[in-house]
Amino acid sequence: MAETESALRTLAHNVRAARTRAGLSLDELGRRAKVSKGALVALERAQGNPNFATLVRLADTLGISVSALMEGPAEGRVRVVSADAVMPLWTGEKGGEARLVLTTSGSAPVEVWRWKLEPGEEYPSHPHQAGVVETVSVTAGHMVLVVDGAEHPVEAGQTATFEGDAPHAYRGSGTETCHLIMTVHIPPGPGSASRPVR
């Protein structure tokens, strides 16, 4: 429970700081991210439980990574993260999950995700900001990557990349669990040279 409260406080601080850096009011951020003002007020007060889609919309609108909203200060020069030590940000109805393992620092950060999709399980994603590029590398099983309505089968040992500013989805296929590593390459945001991105 204390860990959840601490995570909410960190999220509240990071959202408020990023909103202030961007010079956005609660009303304007809510309008651009399609999140109600009430939800934003609660989030900045470390209350509520924002879902994954809300976090992605806020990060895209603020021009930062999802993990920049969630992580505390950097702890050292080298960071080793076990996927099991990171809480899932999405859990599917059949047991699939997505874990944001880490995000690199710098003006154009890269998010590293570990995904598990069960056969027939799908996660639809709204379009990201222009310049976002995603790469998926399947390590076990099969998936179907759907980008702008077109389906692309990707199986173990294969990697696909695409521009994330179109509607897209990830679907488990075949008969076994699909495991994949996803990277999300985020373009430099406004004022990125002067602000740390985690």
Backbone as numpy.savetxt, mean C-alpha at the origin, in Angstrom:
# Nx Ny Nz CAx CAy CAz Cx Cy Cz
-3.08 -5.07 22.25 -3.90 -3.88 22.25 -3.03 -2.62 22.25
-1.99 -2.63 23.09 -1.09 -1.47 23.16 -0.40 -1.27 21.82
-0.08 -2.38 21.12 0.58 -2.29 19.81 -0.34 -1.62 18.79
-1.63 -1.96 18.83 -2.61 -1.35 17.92 -2.76 0.13 18.21
-2.83 0.50 19.47 -2.95 1.91 19.84 -1.73 2.70 19.41
-0.56 2.10 19.58 0.68 2.76 19.16 0.69 2.96 17.65
0.25 1.94 16.90 0.20 2.04 15.44 -0.77 3.14 15.00
-1.92 3.24 15.69 -2.89 4.28 15.36 -2.34 5.67 15.65
-1.59 5.82 16.75 -0.98 7.12 17.08 0.05 7.51 16.02
0.86 6.54 15.59 1.85 6.81 14.54 1.16 7.20 13.24
0.12 6.47 12.87 -0.64 6.77 11.66 -1.24 8.17 11.75
-1.84 8.50 12.90 -2.44 9.83 13.09 -1.41 10.93 12.90
-0.26 10.77 13.52 0.81 11.76 13.41 1.28 11.91 11.97
1.49 10.79 11.29 2.02 10.82 9.92 1.03 11.43 8.93
-0.26 11.12 9.10 -1.27 11.70 8.20 -1.34 13.21 8.41
-1.38 13.65 9.66 -1.46 15.07 9.97 -0.23 15.80 9.43
0.97 15.20 9.63 2.21 15.83 9.16 2.24 15.92 7.64
1.84 14.84 6.95 1.86 14.83 5.49 0.82 15.81 4.94
-0.34 15.90 5.58 -1.37 16.84 5.15 -0.87 18.28 5.31
-0.22 18.55 6.43 0.31 19.89 6.69 1.39 20.25 5.67
2.31 19.30 5.39 3.36 19.54 4.39 2.77 19.85 3.03
1.67 19.16 2.71 1.03 19.37 1.41 0.16 20.62 1.38
-0.03 21.26 2.54 -0.82 22.47 2.60 -2.31 22.23 2.37
-2.81 21.07 2.78 -4.21 20.71 2.55 -5.03 20.79 3.84
-6.22 21.32 3.73 -7.16 21.28 4.85 -7.75 19.88 4.93
-8.42 19.58 6.03 -9.12 18.29 6.15 -10.16 18.16 5.04
-10.88 19.24 4.76 -11.91 19.21 3.71 -11.30 18.89 2.36
-10.18 19.56 2.01 -9.57 19.36 0.70 -8.97 17.97 0.57
-8.30 17.49 1.61 -7.74 16.13 1.56 -8.87 15.12 1.42
-9.94 15.30 2.18 -11.07 14.40 2.08 -11.68 14.38 0.69
-11.83 15.57 0.09 -12.40 15.65 -1.25 -11.52 14.94 -2.27
-10.22 15.23 -2.22 -9.30 14.63 -3.20 -9.16 13.12 -3.02
-9.13 12.65 -1.76 -8.93 11.22 -1.49 -10.24 10.45 -1.43
-11.36 11.17 -1.52 -12.68 10.53 -1.42 -12.84 9.82 -0.08
-12.47 10.54 0.98 -12.60 10.06 2.36 -13.38 11.14 3.12
-14.35 10.73 3.92 -15.16 11.73 4.62 -14.32 12.52 5.62
-14.74 13.77 5.84 -14.03 14.61 6.80 -14.08 13.98 8.19
-15.22 13.39 8.55 -15.35 12.73 9.85 -14.35 11.61 10.03
-14.14 10.82 8.97 -13.16 9.73 9.04 -11.75 10.28 9.20
-11.45 11.39 8.50 -10.12 12.00 8.62 -9.90 12.58 10.01
-10.92 13.24 10.55 -10.80 13.78 11.92 -10.52 12.65 12.89
-11.27 11.56 12.79 -11.06 10.41 13.68 -9.66 9.83 13.50
-9.22 9.74 12.24 -7.90 9.17 11.97 -6.81 10.04 12.59
-6.93 11.36 12.45 -5.90 12.25 13.01 -5.97 12.32 14.54
-7.03 11.79 15.12 -7.14 11.70 16.58 -6.79 10.29 17.07
-6.26 9.46 16.17 -5.88 8.08 16.49 -7.07 7.26 16.93
-8.20 7.48 16.27 -9.41 6.71 16.54 -9.84 6.02 15.26
-10.68 5.04 15.39 -11.21 4.34 14.22 -10.25 3.28 13.72
-10.62 2.68 12.60 -9.84 1.59 12.02 -9.91 1.70 10.50
-9.07 2.57 9.89 -9.15 2.77 8.44 -8.80 1.50 7.69
-9.53 1.25 6.60 -9.24 0.05 5.82 -8.10 0.31 4.84
-7.65 -0.74 4.20 -6.51 -0.68 3.29 -6.77 0.28 2.13
-7.99 0.22 1.55 -8.30 1.09 0.41 -8.21 2.56 0.82
-8.65 2.90 2.02 -8.58 4.28 2.50 -7.12 4.72 2.62
-6.27 3.86 3.18 -4.85 4.19 3.32 -4.20 4.42 1.95
-4.55 3.59 0.97 -3.97 3.74 -0.37 -4.42 5.06 -0.98
-5.71 5.40 -0.85 -6.20 6.66 -1.42 -5.52 7.86 -0.75
-5.36 7.81 0.58 -4.69 8.91 1.28 -3.23 9.04 0.83
-2.52 7.90 0.76 -1.11 7.94 0.35 -0.98 8.48 -1.07
-1.83 8.01 -1.99 -1.78 8.50 -3.37 -2.03 10.00 -3.42
-3.03 10.46 -2.67 -3.37 11.88 -2.69 -2.24 12.73 -2.12
-1.57 12.22 -1.08 -0.49 12.96 -0.44 0.85 12.78 -1.15
0.90 11.87 -2.14 2.12 11.66 -2.91 3.21 10.95 -2.12
2.79 10.06 -1.22 3.76 9.29 -0.41 3.38 7.82 -0.44
4.22 6.99 0.14 3.94 5.55 0.19 2.98 5.24 1.34
2.32 4.10 1.24 1.44 3.65 2.33 2.24 3.50 3.62
3.42 2.93 3.52 4.20 2.72 4.74 4.69 4.03 5.35
4.82 5.09 4.54 5.19 6.39 5.11 4.11 6.88 6.06
2.88 6.42 5.83 1.79 6.76 6.75 1.83 5.93 8.01
2.46 4.76 7.94 2.35 3.80 9.04 3.61 3.64 9.88
4.76 3.96 9.34 6.01 3.68 10.04 6.44 4.82 10.95
7.09 4.43 12.04 7.72 5.40 12.93 9.07 5.79 12.36
9.88 6.52 13.14 11.19 6.94 12.66 12.08 5.74 12.32
12.97 5.93 11.37 13.91 4.87 11.00 14.76 4.48 12.20
15.04 3.17 12.33 15.74 2.69 13.51 17.23 2.46 13.30
17.70 2.54 12.11 19.13 2.32 11.88 19.43 2.23 10.41
20.68 1.96 10.13 21.14 1.94 8.75 20.67 0.70 7.99
20.59 -0.42 8.68 20.14 -1.67 8.06 18.88 -2.13 8.80
17.89 -2.50 8.02 16.64 -2.97 8.60 16.34 -4.34 8.03
16.13 -5.31 8.89 15.76 -6.66 8.47 14.35 -6.89 8.99
13.45 -7.23 8.08 12.04 -7.39 8.45 11.57 -8.78 8.06
10.97 -9.49 9.00 10.34 -10.77 8.72 8.89 -10.51 8.32
8.45 -11.12 7.23 7.08 -10.89 6.77 6.06 -11.25 7.85
6.35 -12.29 8.65 5.42 -12.70 9.69 5.32 -11.69 10.82
6.29 -10.79 10.93 6.27 -9.78 11.98 5.43 -8.57 11.59
4.93 -8.55 10.34 4.16 -7.41 9.84 2.70 -7.83 9.72
1.83 -7.01 10.29 0.39 -7.32 10.24 -0.12 -7.21 8.79
-1.03 -8.10 8.38 -1.61 -7.98 7.04 -2.44 -6.70 6.93
-2.33 -6.01 5.79 -3.16 -4.84 5.53 -4.43 -5.22 4.79
-4.43 -6.41 4.19 -5.63 -6.93 3.54 -5.71 -8.41 3.83
-6.91 -8.86 4.14 -7.16 -10.29 4.34 -8.36 -10.67 3.48
-8.19 -11.68 2.65 -9.27 -12.13 1.76 -10.22 -13.09 2.45
-11.35 -13.30 1.82 -12.38 -14.18 2.38 -11.94 -15.63 2.45
-10.99 -16.04 1.60 -10.54 -17.43 1.57 -9.22 -17.62 2.30
-8.70 -16.57 2.95 -7.45 -16.69 3.70 -6.25 -16.02 3.07
-6.43 -15.40 1.92 -5.33 -14.67 1.30 -4.98 -13.45 2.14
-3.83 -12.87 1.87 -3.42 -11.68 2.62 -2.35 -10.91 1.87
-2.22 -9.64 2.25 -1.17 -8.77 1.71 -0.47 -8.10 2.87
0.85 -8.20 2.91 1.65 -7.57 3.96 2.66 -6.61 3.33
2.63 -5.37 3.78 3.62 -4.38 3.35 4.84 -4.59 4.23
5.87 -5.22 3.66 7.04 -5.62 4.44 7.92 -4.42 4.75
8.21 -3.59 3.75 9.02 -2.39 4.00 8.94 -1.46 2.82
9.40 -0.25 3.04 9.50 0.74 1.98 10.90 1.34 2.03
11.52 1.45 0.87 12.85 2.05 0.83 12.74 3.55 1.07
13.85 4.16 1.46 13.85 5.61 1.70 14.28 6.33 0.41
14.20 7.63 0.46 14.60 8.43 -0.70 13.43 9.15 -1.32
13.69 9.92 -2.35 12.65 10.75 -2.96 11.68 9.95 -3.82
12.08 8.75 -4.27 11.20 7.89 -5.07 11.21 6.50 -4.43
10.45 6.32 -3.34 10.50 5.07 -2.59 9.91 3.89 -3.34
10.30 2.70 -2.90 9.75 1.45 -3.43 9.17 0.68 -2.26
7.90 0.29 -2.40 7.26 -0.56 -1.39 7.49 -2.02 -1.77
7.76 -2.86 -0.78 7.91 -4.30 -1.00 6.79 -5.01 -0.25
5.97 -5.77 -0.98 4.81 -6.47 -0.43 4.98 -7.98 -0.59
4.42 -8.72 0.35 4.29 -10.18 0.21 2.79 -10.47 0.17
2.36 -11.16 -0.89 0.95 -11.49 -1.08 0.76 -13.00 -1.09
-0.41 -13.40 -0.62 -0.86 -14.79 -0.73 -2.29 -14.74 -1.23
-2.57 -15.42 -2.34 -3.91 -15.46 -2.92 -4.36 -16.91 -3.05
-5.53 -17.20 -2.56 -6.09 -18.53 -2.74 -6.78 -18.60 -4.10
-6.95 -19.81 -4.67 -7.61 -19.93 -5.97 -8.99 -19.24 -5.97
-9.20 -18.39 -6.97 -10.47 -17.68 -7.09 -10.58 -16.42 -6.26
-9.61 -16.16 -5.42 -9.64 -14.97 -4.56 -9.08 -13.78 -5.33
-9.74 -12.62 -5.19 -9.32 -11.46 -5.98 -9.26 -10.20 -5.12
-8.24 -9.40 -5.38 -8.16 -8.07 -4.77 -8.19 -7.03 -5.88
-9.26 -6.22 -5.97 -9.30 -5.14 -6.95 -8.68 -3.88 -6.39
-7.92 -3.16 -7.20 -7.27 -1.93 -6.77 -7.70 -0.78 -7.66
-7.95 0.36 -7.05 -8.26 1.54 -7.85 -6.97 2.06 -8.50
-7.09 2.89 -9.53 -5.88 3.44 -10.15 -5.08 4.29 -9.17
-3.76 4.19 -9.25 -2.88 5.00 -8.42 -2.55 6.30 -9.15
-1.76 7.15 -8.49 -1.33 8.39 -9.13 -0.46 8.07 -10.34
-0.42 9.00 -11.28 0.41 8.83 -12.48 1.87 8.64 -12.06
2.55 7.73 -12.75 3.96 7.47 -12.47 4.22 6.28 -11.57
3.19 5.75 -10.91 3.36 4.56 -10.07 3.51 3.34 -10.99
4.54 2.54 -10.73 4.77 1.32 -11.49 4.78 0.14 -10.52
4.02 -0.90 -10.83 3.99 -2.10 -10.00 4.66 -3.25 -10.72
5.31 -4.11 -9.95 5.91 -5.33 -10.46 5.47 -6.48 -9.58
5.01 -7.57 -10.18 4.62 -8.76 -9.42 5.47 -9.93 -9.87
6.08 -10.62 -8.90 6.89 -11.82 -9.17 6.26 -12.98 -8.43
5.73 -13.94 -9.17 5.07 -15.10 -8.57 6.14 -16.11 -8.17
6.13 -16.50 -6.89 7.12 -17.47 -6.40 6.54 -18.87 -6.28
5.20 -18.99 -6.21 4.55 -20.30 -6.16 3.12 -20.13 -6.65
2.62 -21.12 -7.38 1.24 -21.09 -7.84 1.05 -20.25 -9.09
-0.20 -19.84 -9.30 -0.58 -19.08 -10.49 -1.49 -17.93 -10.08
-1.44 -16.87 -10.86 -2.35 -15.75 -10.66 -2.76 -15.19 -12.00
-3.81 -14.38 -11.97 -4.20 -13.61 -13.14 -4.10 -12.15 -12.74
-3.31 -11.40 -13.49 -3.19 -9.97 -13.29 -4.15 -9.31 -14.28
-5.05 -8.48 -13.76 -6.02 -7.80 -14.61 -5.66 -6.31 -14.61
-5.34 -5.78 -15.78 -5.00 -4.36 -15.91 -5.89 -3.75 -16.97
-6.70 -2.77 -16.55 -7.61 -2.07 -17.45 -8.51 -3.04 -18.21
-8.94 -4.09 -17.50 -9.87 -5.05 -18.09 -9.22 -6.22 -18.80
-7.93 -6.15 -19.13 -7.24 -7.23 -19.84 -6.60 -8.19 -18.82
-6.79 -9.50 -19.03 -6.26 -10.52 -18.13 -4.90 -11.03 -18.61
-3.97 -11.17 -17.67 -2.63 -11.64 -17.98 -2.25 -12.74 -16.98
-2.21 -14.02 -17.43 -1.79 -15.09 -16.52 -0.31 -14.94 -16.16
0.00 -15.13 -14.88 1.39 -15.07 -14.41 1.59 -16.27 -13.50
2.61 -17.08 -13.76 2.82 -18.29 -12.96 4.18 -18.25 -12.28
4.40 -19.23 -11.41 5.65 -19.31 -10.65 6.85 -19.16 -11.57
7.77 -18.29 -11.17 8.97 -18.04 -11.96 8.81 -16.89 -12.95
7.61 -16.34 -13.05 7.39 -15.23 -13.97 7.19 -13.92 -13.21
7.53 -12.82 -13.88 7.38 -11.48 -13.32 6.66 -10.61 -14.34
5.74 -9.79 -13.87 5.02 -8.86 -14.74 5.15 -7.47 -14.16
5.17 -6.47 -15.03 5.22 -5.08 -14.58 4.22 -4.27 -15.37
3.67 -3.23 -14.73 2.66 -2.41 -15.39 2.57 -1.05 -14.70
2.03 -0.08 -15.43 1.78 1.24 -14.87 0.49 1.16 -14.05
0.57 1.62 -12.80 -0.53 1.44 -11.86 -1.61 2.50 -11.91
-1.61 3.37 -12.94 -2.61 4.43 -12.99 -3.87 4.01 -13.74
-4.06 2.69 -13.92 -5.28 2.14 -14.50 -5.90 1.19 -13.48
-7.21 0.92 -13.57 -7.80 -0.07 -12.66 -7.09 -1.41 -12.83
-6.82 -2.08 -11.73 -6.13 -3.36 -11.81 -6.57 -4.27 -10.65
-6.31 -5.57 -10.83 -6.70 -6.55 -9.81 -5.73 -7.72 -9.86
-5.65 -8.43 -8.74 -4.80 -9.62 -8.63 -5.73 -10.76 -8.23
-5.70 -11.88 -8.97 -6.60 -12.99 -8.70 -5.81 -14.30 -8.65
-6.01 -15.06 -7.60 -5.41 -16.39 -7.52 -6.09 -17.30 -8.53
-5.30 -18.16 -9.17 -5.89 -19.09 -10.15 -5.24 -20.46 -9.97
-5.73 -21.44 -10.71 -5.21 -22.79 -10.57 -5.81 -23.48 -9.36
-5.07 -24.42 -8.79 -5.59 -25.22 -7.67 -4.81 -25.04 -6.38
-3.71 -24.30 -6.43 -2.90 -24.12 -5.22 -2.77 -22.65 -4.86
-2.31 -22.41 -3.65 -2.11 -21.04 -3.17 -1.05 -20.35 -4.01
-1.31 -19.11 -4.38 -0.34 -18.31 -5.12 0.40 -17.41 -4.14
1.72 -17.42 -4.20 2.56 -16.53 -3.39 3.29 -15.60 -4.35
3.33 -14.32 -4.01 4.03 -13.39 -4.88 4.66 -12.26 -4.08
5.69 -11.69 -4.67 6.33 -10.49 -4.15 5.94 -9.36 -5.09
5.45 -8.29 -4.52 5.08 -7.13 -5.33 5.95 -5.95 -4.92
6.40 -5.20 -5.89 7.05 -3.92 -5.59 6.21 -2.82 -6.22
6.09 -1.72 -5.49 5.37 -0.56 -5.98 6.37 0.59 -6.01
6.67 1.07 -7.21 7.63 2.16 -7.39 6.86 3.47 -7.42
7.14 4.35 -6.47 6.39 5.59 -6.30 7.22 6.75 -6.82
6.64 7.57 -7.68 7.41 8.71 -8.21 7.65 9.75 -7.13
8.67 10.57 -7.29 8.90 11.64 -6.33 7.67 12.54 -6.23
7.30 12.88 -4.98 6.15 13.75 -4.76 6.59 15.19 -4.67
5.61 16.10 -4.54 5.95 17.51 -4.40 6.83 17.75 -3.18
7.92 18.42 -3.37 8.80 18.73 -2.24 9.54 17.53 -1.70
9.62 16.45 -2.49 10.20 15.21 -1.98 11.68 15.35 -1.64
12.39 16.23 -2.30 13.81 16.37 -2.01 14.05 16.90 -0.61
13.06 17.61 -0.06 13.27 18.23 1.24 12.64 17.44 2.38
11.98 16.30 2.07 11.34 15.56 3.15 11.75 14.10 3.11
11.94 13.48 4.28 12.27 12.07 4.28 11.05 11.25 3.96
11.21 10.19 3.19 10.13 9.28 2.89 10.52 7.91 3.38
9.65 7.29 4.16 9.95 5.96 4.69 9.05 4.94 4.04
